[in-house]
Amino acid sequence: MPSIREVIQQKPWIGWAVALVLFGVSAFLIYRGNKPSGAYSPERLREIVTIRFSDTGEEVTMGRGDFERRLRLESSGLIDPAKGLLNPKTNQNTGFLVDVEGWNKTVDRINQERKKLGTDTSGASSPRPGMTVPAAAPADQPGAPAASPQPK
């Protein structure tokens, strides 16, 4: 049985074919690895989106990152898809993306993230399942902090 070296010496095209395949795979991996993707890639967060306020009909443009930050800050708990960004002129939540499909996808993604993190209720996040929150000790029991500590 001939060794790999002998086969490549007899048929050099096999070596060139293997080298070409390896070069192609490495070029593909480098190209794909340098192209960031996903909802939080810098290129996506810098893209410009158009928001239309349904009560005034006014349209404004802003970066997607700013839009998502405002959307997260203006609502605690799950985001209601029927309520948009706050219109500064009317103080009503009527600002929606012109791209309806993009609006629905963004709201769904943020709501899923909030559910996963346990911040889907208004106010502070609830403790993780299985986690117990210690109760405060009554003030009349030993070891409880004094109401007004005395300096020594």
N, C-alpha and C positions, 0 to 999 in steps of 0.2 A: 504494500500500500504506500503510495507516494506521499510525502509530507506536503504541507501547505506551501512551503517555500518552493519545492520542486514544481508544483502545479502552477504557481504564479510565474515561475521562470519559463515554463513551457507555453503558457497561455497568458501573456501580459494584459490582455483586455479584461480579465477577471479582476486584477488589482486596480485597474483604472475605473472599472464599474463600481467596485466597493468604495473607492476614494470619492467618486462622484456622488454616490448615495450619502455617504457620511458628510460631505460638504453641503449637500442640499438640506439634510436634516439639521445641521448646525446653523445654517443661514436662516431656516424657518424658525428655529427656537430663539435665535437672537432677535429676529424681527418681531416675533410674537411677545417675547419677554420685555422688550422696550416700549411696547404699546400699552399704556395703562388703560384699564377698562373698569367698568363697574359704576355704581351710583355715586361714589365719592372720589372718582378720579379728578385730578385738577382740571383737565380739559372740559369735562362735563360740568363741573361747578362754575366754570368761567363762561359757559355759553349764555347767551342773552335770551331771556324769555319775555313774552308779552303778557301783561296782566290787564284784564278788562274789568272795570268796576260796573256791575250790572245796574246799579241805581243811577249813575250819572252817564254811563256809556263811555267814560274816559278810559284811555289806554295808556299804560306806562310800561317801560321796559326796564329790566334790571337783570343782574346776573343770577343764575340759578342758585348759587350758594347763598346769596342774600335773600332770595325768595324763600328757600327752605328754612333758613335761620328765622326769618320773620314768622313763617308758618308755625314753626315749633314754639317760638316764644309767645305768640298770641293765643295759644290754646294750651290748657293743662288737661291732662288725660287724653283720651282718644280724640282725634280730629274728626269733626262732623263734616263730611264731604259737601253738605249743603251750605256750610258757612265758609266763606273765603277769608282773604286778608282784610284787615281793617282799612276802610277808605278814610283818609285823614280829613276829607271835606265834610263827610256826613256821619262819621263815627259809627258806621255800619259795616258788618263783615260781608262785603259784596265783591271782593276782588278775587277773580278766578283766572287761571291760565286760559289763554285763548285755545290752546290745545287741550281739549276735553279729555282725551285718552291720557295725555301726560299728567293732567291734574289727578285723575283717578289712580294712576299708577303711583304717583308720589304720595298721595294720602294713604293708600293701602300699605306702601312700604314703611312709612313713618309709623302708622298704627301697629303694624306687625312688630316693628322694632320696640315700640313701647310696651306691647304685650309681653314680648320675650324678656324685656328687662324688668317687668313688673311695675312700670310707671304708667299704667293705663287708667289709673283713677286720678281724680283731681287731688291735689295736695301732695304730701310726701309719699314715697314709694312704700309698699307694704313689705314686711320681712319675707325672706325666702321661705319656701315650704320646708317644714321641719325645724325651722329656726324659732326659738322661744325668746320672747322679750321679757327680761326680769322686771318684776313688779317693784315699785318703790317701797322701801321699808317704812312703816309708820313711825312718826317722830317720837312716840313714847317708848319704843323698844330700845334695848341697849345696842349700841353700834350704829344707831341712826344719827345723822348729822343734827347738830343742835340748831335751833331756830336762829339764834344770834351767838355765834362763837365768841368766847371770851379770849382776849389776848393774854399770853403768858408773860 
